[in-house]
């Protein structure tokens, strides 16, 4: 096909010059809206952060009974959410889609009263959205905590302001969820559990993971340990035994 370079038509060069700005704008728009978002999207992973996974700090227990608030030493357990993509992840949440207890016969059963809820971010206990996770960085997610059993025993079944406080005999492993449900499905006890979660962000697809949680020695009393002893005990002798395995679904 030939273009007339005379007065009645545009030459090839003139036509290209005329169409180039529009084609360039269309190409940029397609890149920004489609290919760039596909190539540079966030990629979120759940990771073990063993160096900072466990920390002993005092906490105030308000979750198990609305009439009771007290200070008690606790062992906190955390995981990390890492952005391995090429773009900052925005408004990230970690939703618990199921909690199952593994029975002795090997079958798994959803725990009674479970409803989907969110894990909380470390030091953001009143929020389940992390505003941003920059690329190639991680944010700490609180999995749960175990209260010191001896301190808990001294506090439970006492009367405060003429109200009888009857907490469970065993504090168990308290999952750090938000909002706090009316039932106590987020308190789990010794055994093996499967926790299915989905990590989602405003600008990415959801990422499903599975946490295998083995809980033992939740009745540990680490406050009574004499660390000045000539032969101090090993951590596994006086701390709760929490084993965490992460599987990408």
C-alpha positions, 0 to 999 in steps of 0.5 A: 500500500502506498501513501501519496506524498502530494497535496492530497495525502500524507506521506509515510513519515508524516503519518508516523509522526502524527500517530506516534504520540497516540501509539506511545501513550497507548503502549505506556498505558498497557504497560502500566495497567497490565504488564508492569502490574503482572511483572512487578506485583508483590509476592508474599511468603510466610517464613520462620524467623527463628532468631526472633520467633520467641520472646519472653515479655510481660503481658496483660491477659484480657481475652479469657474473661472480660472481668479480669485483667492481670499481668503475667509473664508469657512466651510469645511466638512469631512468624514473618511475612516477607515480600519477595516481589518487585513492588510494595505490598499494600494493606496486607492481612493474614486470614485464618480460614480453618483450624483443625485438630489432628486426632489420634487416628490421624484424621483432622477435625475443625475445632468447635466454634471456629469462625474465620478471623485474622492474625495480628501484626506484632506491636499492632495488636489493634489492627489486622491490616499492615499498611505496607510491606516494602519489597525484599523486607519482612514484617513480624506476625504474632502467632500466639503466646503461652502464659507462665503456668505458675503465675496463671494458677495464682491468679485464676479462680480468685474474686475481683471487685466481688466478681468471681473469675473462673478461668480455665485450669490450663491457659493453653496456647492463645492464638493472637487473633482479631477481633476477639470472638465471643467463644474461646476457639482461639485457645488451643491445648497440647496436641497437633494442629493444622492452621490454614491461612491466606495472606492477601494484599490490596495489590496482589493475588492471595497466597495460601499457606498451612501451619503445622503446629505441635504443642507440648509442655504448655504447663511450663513454669520458667519463672522458678528457674535459678539461672545462677545454678552451677548446672542451669537447665536447658531451655527444652527442660523448662520452656513450652515445646512449640514446633512450627512447620510452614507449607505452601498450599 
